[in-house]
Amino acid sequence: MPHEVIMPALGMAQDSGLIVAWHKRPGDAVSEGDVLFEVETDKATMEVEAQTDGFLLQVRRDAGDDVPVGEVIAMIGDSKEDVQAEESPADAPLPADTDLPTGREVIMPALGMAQDSGLIVAWHKAPGDAVAAGDILFEVETDKSTMEVEAGHDGFVAALLAEAGEDAPVGEAIAIISADKPEAPVQRSRKSAPAAAPTAPPAATAPKAAPKAPVPATPPPPARAEVVSEHDRILASPKARRLALEQRLDLNRLVREGYPQPYHVKDLEILRSLPAEAAPGPSSGARRITAQVPSDGFSRFALWAAEQAGLQDDGALLAGLAGASLKSDGAVVAVETPVGTRHYSVPGRQFGDVAETDSGTAVDLVLRDLRSSRIGSVHLGPEDSPVLTVSARGEGFALTLECASHHLTASEAVALLSDFAGRMEQPLRHLL
């Protein structure tokens, strides 16, 4: 079957490309990866490769032509005899869909030279919404990446012609942006769009299209609600994101549980094994909050303290920072590590006054030091005393505070974790 060669979209705002030169002539044998032609946009000149083996047929556009993105400009067939076989059908204009509003079409872009289609992960705008050219209109996934695609035009979303979760061929119109606010914006699925004829009355399609359209339209809300990470974006591989969408798995759970991003398919097994989240009621007395420390200031500070002040005990330094974060006149902090637990008395802000004390002393705070372990997150529930857990996360730390409501009020818990996070990032401010 002949393979279409289309004008690729080499940029999000690209409407057309100028053919600079053809590297193959009609009838030439081509192999996958051979350079077919060069195309120039307003930003770059790129070489476009053949995506299949065969013979170059029907070169429909010459060097020097400015061609709209998505237009078929050549065909690659299995043999030279295919030259005449595909003459008119590809050139024949498609029938106009009079049901659609007028406006500028938004096509499925080509994010890579070998891309034939893209999966719409989520729409960021709804029919009727106002949109600016630089606004993110939708997310598209290929076999290599997930990209956010801008609208490219100012106006209003007059039509969405595909749903989240559907594949659309590169170059196909998937949205229409009109200059004026549409009176009746359109939203449809690719499955039902081609079949509707302009003369068919609404009653003829309602029994079939109406019940089915809402069903695939229901899944997109979870996909749009997928933004709850600290960067307002969950980082996941395209395959993991697609499987999570298909299997109704909430990647937010991995974020809330503290599992490091980006997520891959193997992380979905962890997600499936997580216990169902219980909706906290008024009687729930557990508190759990987390924080991220982007850089490790503590390790550098510990080296400085050992060299300049002779403070060799990292546990005492951690206890000093944690105890001071409690904002009390004095505290006893138990520092737990994978090899044991040591108790420290923290009378004030001076590290030199922090001293190891008897293990039977009542503890005000437990600091669980997991920096040297492979554990990235904890969710163990409240214990007899508030527990601060420190684990490694990239170049910094992940901090988790777990306590019962009678240990700390909500504001006290937030203040404790915020203060300790700041001290772990910039320990020297503790001395000020």
Residue, then its C-alpha position, 0 to 999 in steps of 0.5 A: m500500500p502506498h505511503e503518503v509523504i506529508m509536509p511535517a510540522l517542525g514547530m508548534a506555530q508552523d502553518s507551512g513549509l518551503i520546499v528547498a530541494w528534493h534529494k530524490r526524483p520520481g521513480d527513484a528507489v528509496s530506503e527508510g532513513d534516506v533524505l527525501f527533501e529539505v524544508e525551510t520554516d521561519k526558524a530552521t532548515m531541516e532534512v526530511e527522511a523517508q519513513t519506509d522502503g520503496f519507490l518515490l512516486q507522484v512528487r506533487r510539489d516542486a522546490g520553491d513551493d510553500v506547502p501547508v503543514g499536513e498536505v500530501i506532497a509525494m507518495i512512496g510505493d512498493s514498485k514503479e508500477d504504482v505511479q499511475a495507481e494513486e493518481s487522482p484519489a489523493d488529489a481529490p478534495l475532501p467534501a466540506d463538512t458544513d456542520l463545522p464552524t468556520g475558522r483556522e484549523v489546528i492540525m495534529p503536528a508531527l513532533g518527529m520525522a517518523q511520526d504518523s499519528g499522535l495520541i491526544v492525552a488531554w485538552h486544556k481548553a473546552p469548546g467556546d473558551a477564549v484562547a490566545a495563540g500562545d495558550i496550551l491547547f492540548e497535550v499530544e503523546t508519541d512513542k517518544s515523548t509527550m508535548e504541550v501544543e499551543a493554539g497558534h491563533d487568537g480567538f475562540v475554540a469553535a470545535l474540538l474534533a477528537e477526544a482525549g485518548e484518541d489517536a489522530p493522523v499527523g496533519e488531520a484537523i483536530a480543532i477549529i479556532s474562530a475569530d468570533k465566539p461561536e454560538a454553537p461550539v462543536q465537540r465530537s469524536r473522530k469515530s463519529a465525525p466522518a459518518a455524519a452527513p450534512t443532510a442527516p437529521p439530528a434524530a437519525t444520529a442521536p440514538k447512536a452517537a449521543p449515548k456513545a459520545p459521553v462514554p469516552a468523554t468521561p475519562p478526560p477529567p481525571a487526565r486534566a486533574e492530573v496536575v498536583s505535583e510541586h511543579d504543576r506537572i506529573l513527569a511520566s513516560p508516555k506509555a505509563r501515562r497512557l496505561a494509567l489513563e486507560q486503567r483509571l489509575d491516579l498518578n497523583r497517588l504516587v506523588r502524594e506517597g512521595y515516590p520520585q518522578p519521572y514514573h515508568v510502567k513498572d511504577l504502575e505496579i506500585l500504584r496498583s498495590l497501594p491501599a485504597e485511600a480512606a476519606p478522612g472524616p472529622s474524627s481523623g487525628a492523623r497529620r501527614i505533610t511533606a516538603q521538598v528541599p532542592s539542595d543539600g546544604f546540611s552535608r556541606f555544613a556538617l563538614w564545615a562544623a567538623e573542621q572548624a568547630g570540632l563537631q563530629d556527630d552528625g546526629a547531634l547536628l540534626a537534633g539541634l536543627a530539629g529541636a530548634s524548629l520546635k520553637s520550645d525552650g528545650a527538647v529531647v530529640a531521638v535520631e533514628t538511623p538504619v543502625g540504631t537510635r540515639h537520644y539528644s538533649v537540645p537546650g537551645r540554639q547552640f550546637g555545642d550545648v546539644a548532648e546525648t542523653d539517656s534513652g529512657t528520657a521522654v521524647d519530644l520529636v523523633l527524627r528518622d534519618l534515611r539519607s543513606s538508605r534506598i527508602g524514598s518515602v514513608h507513610l507509617g502513621p502517627e506514633d507516640s511522638p511527632v516523627l520527622t523523616v529525612s530521605a534523599r531526593g535528587e540533589g536534596f531531601a524529601l521531608t515527611l512529618e507524621c503526627a497525631s492531632h494532639h501532638l501538634t496543631a495544623s499550624e504548628a505542624v506546618a511551621l515545624l516542617s517549614d522551619f526544618a526544611g529551611r534549616m536543612e537547605q541553609p543550616l548557617r541561618h540557624l546560627l544567626 
